[in-house]
Amino acid sequence: MVLFVLFISTMAYVFGEAGSGYGWIYGIIALVFSVFGSFGSYFYSDKAVLALSNAKLTDKNRDYDFYTAAENMRIASGLPMPKLYVIEDQALNAFATGRDPEHGVVVATRGLLQRLDRSDIEGVVAHEMSHIKNFDTRLMMIVAILVGSVALLAHFFMRSMFWGSGNRDKGKGGGIMIVLAIVFAVLAPIIATLIQLAISRRREYLADASAANMTRNPEGLASALEKISVDHAVLQTATSATAHLFISNPFRSKEARSWFTNFFNTHPPIEERIKILRGM
């Protein structure tokens, strides 16, 4: 996380040097905004995600299997009981959010709760509670904010170059600094996004393993993933900003399949996840 913040500050420094020669001022401003953005994400991003997803709080009376599955996993994991939310959508999916176990939230779609077996639901809930236990929810919220900051910086710099703002002739690095800044603006958002996606894929594997250990029944999660994989409904409330949170890519119909384009997927191949679970 510290390296990500320093990377953003370095980007801002290079852009500032190329544009006006005051790179250190831009770097300090970017550092301050990155730190405050990370703190803002830490405290408020879970609320924003729930609002974006149109998720509604539920309870034991309304969703008995969901609630009791979470209760069982709470006992098995030693975690506090998470708040439970439901998205009224027939797509099969779920996600977790919250900055720490004391503020954990597990969200499931209505379709998942209605169409999966009890053991499948327990597997899904265990997977999501594993994300909370492993602090993946905190990590991915902060990483998403930092990746967004990289993209915004690059966008603002390219716009300033296009419109000719700033006094580039006085930049201390001259033409070399401008070229370096353009390279940063083009490549940095791509590299930052690839890092975010790689982190997301690795944490999915870890959550699968943790869920199997929690339930002592890897077949439950494997069965759930198998059913999710053949459901091609697109979750209407999902966005590109929240896709990495879900147990499976909510845009599965658009999921890339080649070895190269897999680098740009938010999730590892679901078939590989099922194979690993059934090999446990």
DRENMI-723767 format. One line per field, with one value per residue: residue in one letter; y, x, z of N, C-alpha, C in turn. Coordinates in Angstrom, 2 decimals, decimal comma, m for minus. Layout:
BEGIN
res = (a;...);
n.yy = (Y;...);
n.xx = (X;...);
n.zz = (Z;...);
ca.yy = (Y;...);
ca.xx = (X;...);
ca.zz = (Z;...);
c.yy = (Y;...);
c.xx = (X;...);
c.zz = (Z;...);
% end
This chain:
BEGIN
res = (m;v;l;f;v;l;f;i;s;t;m;a;y;v;f;g;e;a;g;s;g;y;g;w;i;y;g;i;i;a;l;v;f;s;v;f;g;s;f;g;s;y;f;y;s;d;k;a;v;l;a;l;s;n;a;k;l;t;d;k;n;r;d;y;d;f;y;t;a;a;e;n;m;r;i;a;s;g;l;p;m;p;k;l;y;v;i;e;d;q;a;l;n;a;f;a;t;g;r;d;p;e;h;g;v;v;v;a;t;r;g;l;l;q;r;l;d;r;s;d;i;e;g;v;v;a;h;e;m;s;h;i;k;n;f;d;t;r;l;m;m;i;v;a;i;l;v;g;s;v;a;l;l;a;h;f;f;m;r;s;m;f;w;g;s;g;n;r;d;k;g;k;g;g;g;i;m;i;v;l;a;i;v;f;a;v;l;a;p;i;i;a;t;l;i;q;l;a;i;s;r;r;r;e;y;l;a;d;a;s;a;a;n;m;t;r;n;p;e;g;l;a;s;a;l;e;k;i;s;v;d;h;a;v;l;q;t;a;t;s;a;t;a;h;l;f;i;s;n;p;f;r;s;k;e;a;r;s;w;f;t;n;f;f;n;t;h;p;p;i;e;e;r;i;k;i;l;r;g;m);
n.yy = (m1,20;1,23;1,46;1,79;4,32;5,89;5,49;6,84;9,44;9,81;9,69;12,04;13,91;13,67;14,41;17,03;18,21;17,97;19,59;22,15;22,53;22,43;20,02;18,88;20,10;19,16;16,47;16,38;17,24;15,15;13,04;13,73;13,69;11,00;9,67;10,69;9,88;7,10;6,78;7,73;5,79;3,61;4,05;4,60;3,31;0,84;1,46;2,91;0,93;m0,84;0,83;1,35;m1,19;m1,59;m3,05;m4,62;m4,69;m7,72;m10,35;m13,05;m13,98;m13,34;m14,48;m17,33;m19,59;m18,28;m16,65;m18,53;m20,07;m18,20;m17,85;m20,40;m20,40;m18,30;m19,37;m21,43;m20,04;m18,14;m15,49;m12,24;m11,92;m11,21;m8,42;m8,98;m8,74;m8,44;m8,60;m7,87;m9,67;m12,01;m13,19;m15,32;m14,67;m13,19;m11,16;m9,74;m7,10;m4,34;m2,89;m4,33;m7,35;m6,68;m4,94;m6,34;m7,36;m9,39;m10,07;m11,32;m12,43;m12,56;m14,59;m16,44;m17,30;m18,53;m20,55;m22,19;m25,06;m25,82;m26,58;m25,54;m22,80;m22,41;m22,85;m20,66;m18,50;m19,03;m18,60;m15,83;m14,83;m15,59;m13,80;m11,54;m12,33;m12,61;m10,02;m9,13;m7,56;m4,99;m4,52;m4,63;m2,53;m0,24;m0,51;m0,24;2,48;3,68;2,79;4,02;6,66;6,78;6,49;8,83;10,85;10,37;10,88;13,62;14,76;14,10;15,49;18,10;18,27;18,05;20,34;22,20;23,40;24,81;25,54;24,19;24,66;25,53;23,41;21,48;19,13;19,32;18,26;15,50;14,94;15,42;13,41;11,19;11,63;11,28;8,58;7,50;8,32;6,80;4,08;3,67;3,57;1,13;m0,74;m0,44;m1,30;m3,98;m4,95;m4,65;m6,47;m8,86;m9,13;m9,40;m11,87;m13,68;m13,45;m14,55;m17,30;m17,81;m17,29;m19,30;m21,60;m21,06;m21,10;m23,78;m24,97;m23,88;m24,84;m27,54;m28,94;m28,96;m29,57;m28,33;m25,57;m25,97;m27,14;m24,99;m23,07;m24,39;m24,38;m21,62;m21,04;m21,87;m20,20;m17,55;m15,07;m11,56;m9,52;m6,83;m4,59;m4,53;m3,04;m1,97;m1,04;m2,43;m5,10;m6,81;m7,54;m9,60;m13,11;m14,45;m13,41;m10,86;m10,19;m12,44;m13,28;m11,75;m12,57;m13,07;m15,64;m16,57;m17,30;m14,93;m12,81;m13,51;m12,21;m9,85;m10,36;m10,20;m12,34;m15,64;m18,49;m20,14;m22,85;m23,86;m23,19;m24,83;m27,34;m27,34;m27,21;m29,65;m31,31;m31,28);
n.xx = (0,82;1,93;3,87;2,23;1,09;3,41;4,10;2,02;2,57;5,05;4,32;2,75;4,73;6,40;4,56;4,07;6,63;6,95;4,89;4,99;7,26;7,17;7,28;7,63;5,69;3,32;3,72;3,64;0,99;m0,40;0,40;m0,82;m3,55;m3,79;m3,36;m5,49;m7,59;m7,37;m7,97;m10,60;m11,78;m11,41;m13,23;m15,76;m16,32;m17,64;m20,30;m20,89;m20,65;m22,73;m24,91;m24,65;m25,10;m27,68;m28,47;m30,30;m30,90;m31,30;m32,89;m33,25;m35,89;m36,76;m34,86;m34,05;m32,27;m29,98;m29,31;m28,91;m26,88;m24,82;m24,62;m23,68;m21,18;m20,03;m19,64;m17,87;m15,67;m15,02;m15,49;m17,11;m20,70;m21,66;m23,32;m26,17;m27,12;m29,38;m29,60;m32,09;m32,21;m32,11;m29,77;m26,96;m24,99;m22,63;m21,12;m18,64;m18,08;m16,74;m14,63;m13,30;m13,47;m15,35;m17,03;m18,10;m19,81;m22,01;m23,25;m25,83;m27,40;m30,92;m31,55;m29,44;m29,95;m32,40;m32,03;m29,88;m28,66;m28,80;m26,22;m24,64;m25,12;m23,99;m21,31;m20,81;m21,29;m19,26;m17,02;m17,27;m17,15;m14,59;m13,14;m13,58;m12,37;m9,71;m9,11;m9,41;m11,43;m10,94;m8,41;m8,92;m10,72;m9,17;m7,12;m8,61;m9,35;m6,82;m5,93;m7,84;m7,07;m4,61;m5,49;m7,03;m5,08;m3,46;m5,33;m5,96;m3,46;m3,05;m5,16;m4,37;m2,08;m3,22;m4,80;m2,88;m2,17;m0,29;3,26;5,30;7,81;9,43;9,93;12,05;13,17;12,89;12,33;12,74;11,59;8,93;8,39;8,80;6,73;4,49;4,77;4,41;1,73;0,36;1,08;0,99;m1,77;m2,61;m0,76;m1,26;m3,92;m3,63;m2,14;m4,03;m6,01;m4,57;m4,08;m6,73;m7,46;m5,72;m6,55;m9,07;m8,54;m7,37;m9,53;m11,27;m9,88;m9,79;m12,50;m13,16;m11,75;m13,10;m15,75;m15,30;m16,08;m15,42;m16,81;m19,28;m18,86;m17,66;m19,78;m21,58;m20,15;m20,08;m22,78;m23,16;m21,47;m22,79;m24,86;m25,93;m26,94;m26,73;m25,74;m27,62;m27,07;m24,36;m21,13;m18,20;m16,51;m17,17;m17,07;m14,91;m15,38;m17,23;m18,16;m18,03;m17,32;m19,50;m20,12;m20,13;m20,69;m19,04;m16,56;m13,12;m11,21;m8,74;m5,20;m3,76;m5,64;m6,74;m5,26;m6,57;m8,88;m11,15;m11,41;m10,10;m10,13;m13,22;m13,56;m11,07;m10,95;m12,98;m11,88;m9,60;m10,81;m12,20;m10,10;m9,16);
n.zz = (0,00;0,79;m1,19;m3,41;m2,89;m2,93;m5,59;m6,91;m6,05;m7,24;m9,93;m10,06;m9,53;m11,82;m13,83;m13,01;m13,28;m16,04;m16,93;m15,63;m14,16;m11,45;m9,96;m7,39;m5,81;m6,94;m6,39;m3,57;m3,13;m4,38;m2,73;m0,29;m1,05;m1,78;0,65;2,23;0,61;0,84;3,56;3,54;1,92;3,59;5,69;4,52;2,07;2,08;2,61;0,32;m1,67;m0,96;m1,40;m4,16;m5,12;m4,49;m2,25;0,36;3,86;5,66;7,67;10,11;9,99;7,42;5,67;6,29;5,81;4,82;7,02;9,12;8,02;8,01;10,77;11,55;10,27;11,59;14,12;13,46;12,49;14,39;14,05;14,41;14,08;10,83;9,20;7,18;3,83;1,03;m2,49;m4,72;m7,19;m9,86;m10,73;m9,96;m7,36;m5,01;m2,44;m0,21;2,16;4,11;6,60;8,57;10,64;12,64;11,38;9,33;6,34;4,54;1,37;m0,66;m3,69;m4,51;m6,26;m5,86;m3,23;m3,52;m5,41;m4,84;m3,01;0,55;1,58;m0,43;m0,14;2,37;1,69;m0,01;1,75;3,61;2,00;1,52;4,14;4,69;3,15;4,70;7,10;6,26;5,72;3,14;2,14;3,12;1,97;m0,85;m1,18;m0,63;m2,52;m4,87;m4,75;m4,94;m7,46;m9,03;m8,54;m9,86;m12,52;m12,80;m12,46;m14,72;m16,72;m16,31;m16,84;m19,58;m20,73;m20,10;m21,67;m24,19;m24,38;m24,07;m21,64;m18,90;m18,53;m20,42;m21,47;m19,46;m17,91;m15,90;m16,77;m19,47;m22,86;m22,46;m19,99;m20,59;m22,46;m20,80;m18,98;m20,63;m21,28;m18,70;m18,30;m20,17;m19,66;m16,84;m15,75;m16,89;m15,88;m13,11;m12,98;m13,80;m11,65;m9,60;m10,49;m10,46;m7,72;m6,85;m8,05;m6,77;m4,12;m4,29;m4,67;m2,18;m0,45;m1,26;m0,37;2,39;2,96;2,46;4,51;6,67;6,48;6,35;4,20;1,18;m1,14;m1,01;m1,64;m4,14;m5,57;m5,52;m7,01;m9,44;m10,22;m10,34;m12,45;m14,75;m14,93;m16,73;m16,33;m16,11;m13,51;m12,67;m11,10;m10,84;m11,38;m13,22;m11,29;m9,01;m9,65;m9,00;m6,40;m6,17;m5,82;m8,18;m11,51;m12,34;m14,91;m16,62;m19,23;m20,70;m20,10;m20,51;m22,19;m23,19;m22,63;m22,48;m22,25;m19,85;m17,95;m17,64;m16,33;m13,55;m11,88;m11,16;m13,46;m13,24;m13,52;m12,85;m10,16;m9,13;m9,70;m8,04;m5,50;m5,44;m5,40;m2,88);
ca.yy = (0,00;2,36;1,54;2,34;5,76;6,49;5,44;7,93;10,69;9,91;10,06;13,46;14,68;13,66;15,23;18,43;18,65;18,09;20,63;23,49;22,60;22,39;18,64;18,54;20,57;18,18;15,22;16,51;17,28;13,78;12,23;14,08;13,20;9,53;9,26;10,99;9,00;5,77;6,82;7,83;4,46;2,73;4,26;4,83;2,62;m0,25;2,06;3,27;m0,30;m1,33;1,73;1,10;m2,53;m1,60;m4,16;m4,31;m5,46;m8,80;m10,94;m14,49;m14,26;m13,21;m15,35;m18,25;m20,36;m17,33;m16,21;m19,65;m20,43;m17,23;m18,18;m21,58;m20,02;m17,45;m20,27;m22,18;m19,15;m17,27;m14,10;m11,66;m12,14;m10,09;m7,97;m9,70;m7,94;m9,18;m7,85;m8,49;m9,95;m13,45;m13,68;m16,04;m14,04;m12,74;m10,49;m9,27;m5,81;m3,98;m2,63;m5,31;m8,32;m6,07;m4,22;m7,21;m7,44;m10,39;m9,76;m12,38;m12,12;m13,37;m15,79;m17,40;m17,85;m19,34;m21,63;m23,06;m25,91;m25,32;m26,75;m24,59;m21,46;m22,37;m22,70;m19,28;m17,64;m19,26;m17,91;m14,38;m14,54;m15,75;m12,51;m10,65;m12,81;m12,36;m8,57;m8,84;m6,49;m3,73;m4,39;m4,34;m1,20;0,76;m0,67;0,33;3,93;4,06;2,56;5,13;7,88;6,69;6,75;10,25;11,63;10,21;11,54;15,07;15,15;14,02;16,61;19,33;18,25;18,27;21,74;23,06;24,12;24,70;26,11;23,06;25,10;25,77;22,17;21,26;17,99;19,58;17,29;14,15;14,81;15,35;12,06;10,30;11,84;10,66;7,13;7,24;8,52;5,71;2,76;3,54;3,03;m0,28;m1,52;m0,40;m2,16;m5,37;m5,30;m4,81;m7,71;m10,00;m9,25;m9,92;m13,30;m14,45;m13,46;m15,49;m18,64;m17,92;m17,37;m20,64;m22,53;m20,76;m21,55;m25,24;m25,27;m23,43;m25,72;m28,94;m29,53;m28,21;m29,88;m27,34;m24,40;m26,43;m27,29;m23,65;m22,45;m25,09;m23,85;m20,22;m20,96;m22,11;m19,14;m16,48;m13,80;m10,45;m8,80;m5,50;m3,51;m4,60;m2,11;m2,33;m0,66;m3,37;m6,48;m7,64;m7,94;m10,72;m14,46;m14,78;m12,25;m10,61;m10,03;m13,68;m13,42;m11,00;m13,01;m13,49;m17,03;m16,93;m17,17;m13,53;m11,95;m13,86;m11,21;m8,72;m10,83;m9,92;m13,61;m16,78;m19,34;m20,81;m24,28;m24,16;m23,11;m26,05;m28,46;m27,28;m27,56;m31,08;m32,04;m31,17);
ca.xx = (0,00;2,86;4,48;1,22;1,00;4,64;4,02;1,14;3,29;6,08;3,61;2,38;5,98;6,81;3,60;4,30;7,88;6,72;3,93;5,26;8,53;6,93;6,92;7,59;4,42;2,33;3,97;3,13;m0,47;m0,86;0,62;m1,86;m4,84;m3,77;m3,51;m6,85;m8,49;m7,31;m8,72;m12,01;m12,19;m11,41;m14,40;m17,05;m16,54;m18,62;m21,63;m21,06;m20,85;m24,08;m25,85;m24,53;m25,64;m29,10;m28,60;m31,19;m30,64;m32,27;m32,80;m33,52;m37,27;m36,94;m33,94;m33,63;m31,07;m28,87;m28,94;m28,37;m25,58;m23,85;m24,43;m22,80;m19,82;m19,53;m19,16;m16,72;m14,52;m14,73;m15,72;m18,40;m21,77;m21,72;m24,64;m26,55;m27,90;m29,84;m29,87;m33,24;m31,83;m32,12;m28,42;m26,36;m23,74;m22,52;m19,85;m18,46;m17,45;m16,50;m13,21;m12,72;m14,51;m16,40;m17,92;m18,27;m21,12;m22,10;m24,38;m26,16;m28,56;m32,11;m31,44;m28,55;m30,60;m33,55;m31,72;m28,81;m28,95;m28,32;m24,76;m24,05;m25,19;m22,96;m20,02;m20,71;m21,16;m17,93;m16,09;m17,35;m16,65;m13,13;m12,63;m13,60;m11,36;m8,39;m9,02;m9,42;m12,40;m10,22;m7,33;m9,41;m11,33;m8,11;m6,45;m9,49;m9,22;m5,50;m5,91;m8,63;m6,26;m3,63;m6,20;m7,40;m3,88;m3,08;m6,36;m5,79;m2,24;m3,25;m6,02;m3,58;m1,21;m4,05;m5,24;m1,71;m2,06;1,02;4,39;6,18;9,16;10,22;10,12;13,49;13,63;12,71;11,61;12,86;10,60;7,61;8,26;8,65;5,39;3,53;4,89;3,74;0,29;m0,19;1,33;0,71;m3,11;m2,67;0,01;m1,97;m5,11;m3,17;m1,78;m5,30;m6,67;m3,77;m4,37;m8,10;m7,48;m5,03;m7,37;m10,17;m8,02;m7,19;m10,85;m11,79;m9,21;m10,23;m13,90;m13,14;m11,29;m14,13;m16,93;m14,86;m16,85;m15,11;m17,80;m20,36;m18,48;m17,45;m21,10;m22,13;m19,44;m20,50;m24,10;m22,97;m20,77;m23,71;m25,88;m25,39;m27,62;m25,85;m26,25;m27,93;m26,51;m22,90;m20,40;m16,79;m15,84;m17,50;m17,04;m13,89;m15,83;m18,15;m17,59;m17,79;m17,45;m20,92;m20,26;m19,54;m20,84;m17,96;m15,31;m12,11;m10,85;m7,39;m4,20;m3,33;m6,72;m7,01;m4,62;m7,48;m10,08;m11,19;m11,45;m9,46;m11,11;m14,06;m13,32;m9,85;m11,30;m13,74;m10,93;m8,77;m11,66;m12,52;m8,87;m8,79);
ca.zz = (0,00;0,83;m2,52;m4,31;m2,62;m3,44;m7,05;m7,31;m5,81;m8,27;m11,16;m9,98;m9,65;m13,23;m14,57;m12,64;m13,91;m17,48;m17,23;m15,12;m13,45;m10,00;m9,70;m5,97;m5,29;m7,40;m5,67;m2,20;m3,21;m4,69;m1,54;0,68;m1,54;m1,73;2,04;2,66;m0,16;1,44;4,82;3,19;1,46;4,76;6,55;3,87;0,79;2,21;2,48;m1,08;m2,42;m0,67;m2,07;m5,59;m5,41;m4,09;m1,31;1,49;5,07;5,90;9,00;10,19;9,61;5,98;4,94;7,34;5,43;4,73;8,37;9,91;7,43;8,54;12,19;11,63;9,88;12,67;15,17;12,94;12,22;15,52;13,66;14,81;13,10;9,87;8,76;5,96;2,88;m0,15;m3,72;m5,37;m8,58;m10,05;m11,02;m8,83;m6,97;m3,62;m2,13;1,17;2,29;5,50;6,80;9,50;11,04;13,46;10,48;8,17;5,67;3,47;0,49;m1,62;m4,54;m4,25;m7,08;m5,21;m2,04;m3,91;m6,35;m4,36;m1,84;1,84;1,69;m1,38;0,47;3,42;1,03;m0,49;2,93;4,16;1,11;1,75;5,48;4,62;2,69;5,86;8,05;5,69;5,49;1,71;1,89;3,36;0,98;m2,19;m1,18;m0,69;m3,81;m5,89;m4,69;m5,43;m8,91;m9,58;m8,46;m10,96;m13,78;m12,83;m12,70;m16,12;m17,53;m16,20;m17,53;m21,03;m21,10;m20,05;m22,85;m25,37;m24,42;m24,02;m20,38;m18,25;m19,25;m20,56;m21,84;m18,26;m17,17;m15,68;m17,55;m20,89;m23,69;m21,91;m18,92;m21,22;m23,01;m19,65;m18,43;m21,55;m21,06;m17,42;m18,46;m20,97;m19,09;m15,40;m15,45;m17,29;m14,90;m11,83;m13,10;m13,82;m10,27;m8,87;m10,92;m9,98;m6,28;m6,73;m8,40;m5,72;m2,90;m4,52;m4,37;m0,73;0,17;m1,52;0,54;3,75;3,08;2,57;5,87;7,61;6,41;6,29;3,10;m0,05;m2,19;m0,94;m2,44;m5,52;m6,17;m5,71;m8,14;m10,66;m10,58;m10,70;m13,74;m15,87;m14,90;m17,56;m16,05;m15,74;m12,35;m13,18;m10,27;m10,81;m12,22;m13,34;m10,04;m7,94;m10,17;m8,35;m5,07;m6,21;m5,79;m9,58;m12,38;m12,63;m16,35;m17,12;m20,68;m21,33;m19,51;m21,47;m21,99;m23,62;m21,57;m22,38;m21,74;m18,45;m17,11;m17,47;m15,63;m12,11;m11,16;m11,82;m14,15;m12,25;m13,66;m12,10;m8,75;m8,81;m9,74;m6,83;m4,36;m5,47;m5,17;m1,46);
c.yy = (1,26;2,56;2,14;3,85;6,48;6,53;6,59;9,28;10,90;10,29;11,56;14,34;14,79;14,53;16,71;19,00;18,87;19,27;22,03;23,64;22,58;20,98;18,31;18,98;19,59;16,87;15,25;16,50;15,88;12,87;12,45;13,51;11,68;9,03;9,49;10,14;7,60;5,72;6,93;6,50;3,51;2,84;4,24;4,00;1,49;0,28;2,42;2,03;m0,85;m0,47;1,50;m0,21;m2,64;m2,78;m3,72;m5,25;m6,52;m9,36;m12,41;m14,84;m14,25;m14,21;m16,32;m18,99;m19,47;m16,98;m17,35;m20,16;m19,49;m17,47;m19,36;m21,23;m19,07;m18,31;m20,98;m21,31;m18,32;m15,80;m13,56;m11,94;m10,95;m9,64;m8,64;m8,83;m8,81;m8,19;m8,58;m8,64;m11,46;m14,02;m14,36;m15,39;m13,58;m11,99;m10,11;m7,89;m5,49;m3,89;m3,62;m6,26;m7,72;m5,30;m5,03;m7,25;m8,52;m10,11;m10,92;m11,92;m13,03;m14,67;m16,85;m18,07;m18,78;m20,60;m22,53;m23,88;m25,30;m25,43;m25,82;m23,18;m21,34;m22,19;m21,28;m18,32;m17,80;m18,57;m16,41;m14,01;m14,75;m14,47;m11,51;m11,04;m12,50;m10,89;m8,23;m7,66;m5,12;m3,49;m3,95;m2,98;m0,12;0,70;m0,05;1,85;4,38;3,87;3,66;6,43;7,93;7,05;8,22;11,14;11,57;10,96;13,06;15,54;15,15;15,14;17,93;19,41;18,59;19,74;22,72;23,86;23,90;25,26;25,03;23,46;25,31;24,52;21,84;20,11;18,20;18,51;15,89;13,92;14,70;13,95;11,05;10,40;11,18;9,14;6,72;7,29;7,37;4,37;2,60;3,03;1,55;m1,16;m1,59;m1,31;m3,63;m5,84;m5,54;m6,13;m8,94;m10,23;m9,88;m11,42;m14,15;m14,53;m14,37;m16,92;m18,84;m18,05;m18,73;m21,66;m22,33;m21,24;m23,06;m25,68;m24,94;m24,40;m27,19;m29,69;m28,75;m28,45;m28,87;m26,13;m24,79;m26,56;m25,93;m22,97;m23,08;m24,56;m22,38;m20,11;m21,16;m21,11;m17,93;m15,14;m12,76;m9,69;m7,32;m4,37;m3,52;m3,57;m2,57;m2,01;m1,67;m4,84;m7,38;m8,13;m9,26;m12,07;m14,95;m13,53;m12,01;m10,37;m11,26;m13,84;m12,70;m11,48;m13,54;m14,90;m17,37;m16,70;m15,72;m12,68;m12,33;m12,88;m10,06;m9,13;m10,51;m11,19;m14,68;m17,64;m20,17;m22,33;m24,71;m24,13;m24,37;m27,26;m28,51;m27,70;m29,06;m31,96;m32,02;m32,43);
c.xx = (0,86;3,50;3,51;1,11;2,23;4,66;3,16;1,84;4,38;5,46;3,29;3,61;6,41;5,87;3,81;5,55;7,69;5,82;4,34;6,60;8,39;6,50;6,77;6,28;3,31;2,47;3,42;1,60;m1,03;m0,71;m0,48;m3,21;m4,91;m4,02;m4,94;m7,87;m8,53;m8,09;m10,22;m12,57;m12,33;m12,72;m15,74;m17,31;m17,55;m20,03;m21,92;m21,35;m22,26;m25,14;m25,84;m25,19;m27,13;m29,39;m29,43;m30,90;m31,73;m32,07;m33,21;m34,93;m37,46;m36,08;m33,28;m32,34;m29,83;m28,37;m28,30;m27,05;m24,50;m23,58;m23,49;m21,36;m19,19;m18,94;m17,89;m15,48;m14,10;m14,90;m17,00;m19,44;m21,81;m23,16;m24,92;m27,46;m28,28;m30,05;m31,01;m32,98;m31,70;m30,76;m27,87;m25,03;m23,79;m21,21;m19,82;m17,82;m17,30;m15,02;m12,52;m13,82;m15,64;m17,41;m18,20;m19,70;m21,02;m23,39;m24,59;m27,34;m29,73;m32,06;m30,56;m29,23;m31,75;m33,14;m30,58;m29,27;m28,36;m26,79;m24,02;m24,01;m24,15;m21,57;m19,78;m20,50;m19,77;m16,87;m16,08;m16,85;m15,14;m12,48;m12,57;m12,49;m9,94;m8,14;m8,91;m10,34;m11,75;m9,18;m7,87;m10,10;m10,26;m7,39;m7,29;m9,40;m7,89;m5,37;m6,71;m7,87;m5,22;m4,30;m6,59;m6,20;m3,47;m4,05;m6,17;m4,55;m2,43;m4,16;m5,25;m2,62;m2,00;m4,43;m4,09;m1,57;m0,70;2,11;5,45;7,61;10,05;10,42;11,59;14,02;13,49;11,91;11,65;11,80;9,19;7,36;8,03;7,25;4,32;3,55;4,19;2,22;m0,37;m0,09;0,88;m0,71;m3,25;m1,97;m0,72;m3,20;m4,72;m2,78;m3,05;m5,96;m5,91;m4,01;m5,74;m8,14;m6,83;m5,86;m8,59;m9,73;m7,88;m8,52;m11,50;m11,20;m9,66;m11,66;m13,97;m12,71;m12,36;m15,31;m16,57;m15,60;m16,58;m16,11;m18,94;m20,05;m18,26;m18,78;m21,74;m21,48;m19,85;m21,84;m24,01;m22,38;m21,69;m24,86;m25,31;m26,11;m26,60;m26,49;m26,41;m27,28;m24,99;m22,29;m18,95;m16,02;m16,08;m17,36;m16,07;m14,33;m16,59;m17,44;m17,28;m18,04;m18,92;m21,19;m19,71;m19,64;m19,73;m16,59;m14,35;m11,62;m9,42;m6,40;m3,78;m4,42;m7,14;m6,36;m5,56;m8,79;m9,99;m11,08;m10,64;m10,52;m11,90;m13,87;m12,10;m10,12;m12,05;m12,80;m10,08;m9,58;m11,94;m11,28;m8,42;m9,18);
c.zz = (0,00;m0,53;m3,52;m4,14;m3,14;m4,97;m7,57;m7,14;m6,86;m9,61;m11,17;m10,12;m11,11;m14,06;m14,28;m13,27;m15,41;m17,82;m16,81;m14,43;m11,95;m9,57;m8,23;m5,33;m5,67;m6,64;m4,26;m2,18;m3,45;m3,48;m0,51;0,25;m1,48;m0,32;2,51;1,90;0,40;2,75;4,56;2,73;2,64;5,55;5,81;2,61;0,90;2,05;1,03;m1,93;m2,20;m1,37;m3,58;m6,00;m5,09;m3,16;m0,10;2,66;5,25;7,30;8,95;9,73;8,10;5,19;5,92;6,99;5,37;6,13;9,16;9,34;7,95;10,02;12,36;11,30;10,91;13,77;14,72;12,82;13,44;15,21;14,30;13,71;12,14;9,66;7,41;5,11;1,69;m1,30;m4,43;m6,86;m8,72;m10,48;m9,77;m8,48;m5,52;m3,47;m0,66;1,14;3,79;5,79;7,74;9,93;11,86;12,60;9,22;7,65;4,59;2,69;m0,48;m2,47;m4,18;m5,05;m6,45;m4,02;m2,40;m4,67;m5,92;m3,16;m0,58;1,96;0,74;m0,77;1,58;2,82;0,56;0,69;3,56;3,32;1,40;3,14;5,56;4,11;3,85;6,84;7,58;5,39;4,00;1,40;2,08;2,26;m0,37;m2,27;m1,37;m2,03;m4,92;m5,92;m5,27;m6,93;m9,61;m9,58;m9,58;m12,28;m13,89;m13,11;m14,16;m17,03;m17,50;m16,93;m19,04;m21,52;m21,10;m21,24;m24,10;m25,51;m24,26;m22,75;m19,76;m19,13;m19,39;m20,89;m20,62;m17,42;m17,07;m16,51;m19,04;m21,59;m23,12;m20,83;m19,49;m21,78;m21,88;m19,05;m19,31;m21,40;m19,77;m17,60;m19,22;m20,24;m17,64;m15,10;m15,81;m16,27;m13,56;m11,87;m13,11;m12,42;m9,45;m9,21;m10,44;m8,49;m6,07;m7,00;m7,30;m4,45;m3,06;m4,22;m2,86;m0,02;m0,08;m0,54;1,98;3,98;3,23;3,96;6,91;7,65;6,56;5,17;1,81;m1,17;m2,18;m1,79;m3,90;m6,25;m6,46;m6,91;m9,46;m11,14;m11,02;m12,10;m14,93;m15,88;m15,63;m17,36;m15,59;m14,58;m12,71;m12,40;m10,22;m11,76;m12,31;m12,07;m8,92;m8,37;m9,42;m6,96;m5,07;m6,22;m7,20;m10,41;m12,74;m14,11;m17,06;m18,62;m21,42;m20,87;m20,56;m21,14;m22,37;m22,49;m21,39;m21,75;m20,33;m17,48;m16,79;m16,81;m14,14;m11,28;m11,89;m12,51;m13,14;m12,32;m12,85;m10,60;m8,30;m8,75;m8,48;m5,61;m4,31;m5,31;m3,72;m0,68);
% end
